[in-house]
Amino acid sequence: MLLSAAYEMTAGRMWSLIGVAVGAIGLLALTRRGLSLWAMVLGGVGALIGVAVVLMAKGGPGTGYGIVGGYVSLVVGVAGLVLGGLARRRAARAAAPRAS
């Protein structure tokens, strides 16, 4: 059974979800600062695509302009940014020398 066009994975949703997934992996791996950077970049890209969709939509929900998907992409992208920031902070703390 094929999905309708309304339920397909758009670019904004895809990059946002990848950003969240990489951010969650970065939180689990204490010393992976590169993963946290990727989570922030991909989450930011997804959020920007979501903002672009929302700003360019000419109608509200149900009109076919993708405004709901834009909002979803925006929220999930921001979540990716937050998870990436938390992972980056956690990795920096783990790498910092401890005072005795």
HELIX and SHEET records of a PDB file:
HELIX    1   1 ALA A    5  TYR A    7  5                                   3    
HELIX    2   2 ALA A   11  LEU A   28  1                                  18    
HELIX    3   3 ARG A   33  MET A   56  1                                  24    
HELIX    4   4 ILE A   67  ALA A   95  1                                  29    
END                                                                             
